[in-house]
């Protein structure tokens, strides 16, 4: 028997969480040792290439596959006439699935880019050549892709309206009223690593190697779709090159399974960059009307936020922009409602800070307008309307340090020296201005399981179906486990991304590290109790498993949120209309920060995306064809290195004594409020309001000297 290795307290161990550490897999990634789903070699691997519809509405008349099947290397052509049957009548962890999972099950086409065939060949080049040669004939029908708040098909989904007080009476009694519309365009989260999945059968068990945000999530849905025993499905996703809400259950995984089943060999399907624009979701455009009513001193009497977004004709997804303000400001009357219209477009999905990102642009811009009209400093206006309890829910706050974030941010940004009058600062042809906005994102947690093993050699192995989508989660979990075990982090090995490790939260909604860290600390607590009993560790180690379902269910109902204060300085070229962001600062109140190095990276990454949202990003859909114009990185503009200034991110103390883990999650909040801070800074520079994103040079020039919603 191997003698027990005792755990010893050390400086390294006790200071693990809260100290900066480089990523544990960093060397593997920069040297190319880390393999992603699309590049892992397999013997006898075949390759699939998707064929997408070219009409926006109608039905498939024929798939002329005979000539294609005779092309070099082609193994099969799957389509609705020959594909295996699947059953999409189930409920997943996020509700009923998008009917696109029932791929190749009928001849209907609900949007441009709907999958109509999969060509499988010996090489990806052969598959692509054959896919591009495949002729598909359609019967087209009239389509509608035109989004507007006035669309006659607009409706209010269940649960999307919240009201309190007499809104119209409070607006009528207000000394200052803001009533404006704010719009955001269709936006896409096309991650650096495209979506890819390999499927194969091994000894009667289905194995899928994928790039996803939750391997148990994908495994569970594949088992339901193909009517398989859940134990017979294994999904692995060790390294993920970005996700942002797009890497859930998608057609490429399902089609890889179909093809592998048909051919009895491994098949990999990788989506092209253009295919991502129609197959992996996006952020819906929004049209938001905000009405604010306040007393002479800026105290809010009424907040009315009406948000419109679109969804597909086959599945309902709501971009809940109006929800942003529900935990934010005290008011006598409140209404927030999200409305939707069904169009002949792909289904939108979760995209970094869904709801909060566009919703914060509208409400925080409107608050800046109220500050101008009431003559109150924008930060003082927010402080004046700070709530004691949830403004809509009435629940107590678990912690709320938004004002601390504003105070620290104002000090570091030099806000006290700001002249509130617009259009006064100039450097040559550049007008200069500064702006600010608030940020919030809910704290979410999901029950999770974890296993921790004390190995005979004195190390510890953590197994949990977490997903590190580039955030540094693997490193954070290593530090959490090391602190709980009271050992140096070098003695902890964390294994993730394998559905065989058991149910766990997805990487989404900023819930990952909070949920997984909770499960790990519970398992460690029980393991240490066992180790304290003494005795030898057997060669296979001692393993303890946790399940946080009961603990999560016992959480006291409170308003739990992260908060932030965003600051921006811009320069506006009055001759060309160009807007340059000169500096940005974000101060956050986001609970316990596990690893400052990767946390700051997350905040800065979100803020960079917010800059891109404010000035660059918009997808255009051709009303005649129903398809995208420029569905690639040449046509879809986003911020490049030259567009990004000095960005600073930091945080204030934010503790909740009653919370068992204290971790809030930071993946989403960095983007929230940034677009509003930049738009408010553009107003301060020019005296012109921009209520439509992005703030393009043509809009700046076209606005002239007056307010605009162009």
Buried (B, 14 or more C-beta within 10 A) or exposed (E): EEEBBEBEEEEBBEEBBEBEBEBBBEEBBEEEEBEBBBEBEEEEBBBBBBBBBBBBBBBBEEBEBEEBEEBEBBBBBBBBEEBBEBEBEBEBBBEEBBBBBBBBBEBBBBBBBBBBBBBBBBEBEBBBBBBEBBEBEBEBEEBBBEBEBEBEEBEEBEEBBBEBBEBBBBBEBBBBBBEBBBBBBBBBBBBEBBBBBBBBBEEEEBBBBBBBBBBBBBBBBBBBBBEBEEEBBBBBBBBBBBBBBBBBBBBBBBBBBBBBBBBEBBBBBBBBEBBBBBBBBBBBBBBBBBBBBBBEEBBBBBBBBBBBBBBBBBBBBBBBBBBBBBBBBBBBBBBBBBBBBBBBBBBBBBBBBBBBBBBBBBBBBBBBBBBBBBEBBBBEBBBBBEBEBBBBBEBEBBBBBBBBBBBBBBEEBEBEEBEEEBBEBEEEEBBBBBBBBBBBBBBBBBBBBBBBBBBBEBBBBBBBBBBBBBBBBBBBBBBBBBBBBBBBBEBBBBBBBBBBBBBBBBBBBBBBBBBBBBBBBBBBBEBBEEBEEEEEBEEEBBBBBBBBBEBBEEEEEBBBBBBBBBBBBBBBBBEEBBBBBBBBBBBBBBBBBBBBEBBBBBBBBBBBBBBBBBBBBBBEBEEEBBBBEEBEEEEBBBBEEEBBBEBBBBBBEBEBEEBBBBBBBBBBBBBBBBBBBBBBBBBBBBBBBBBBBBBBBEBBBEBEEEBBEB
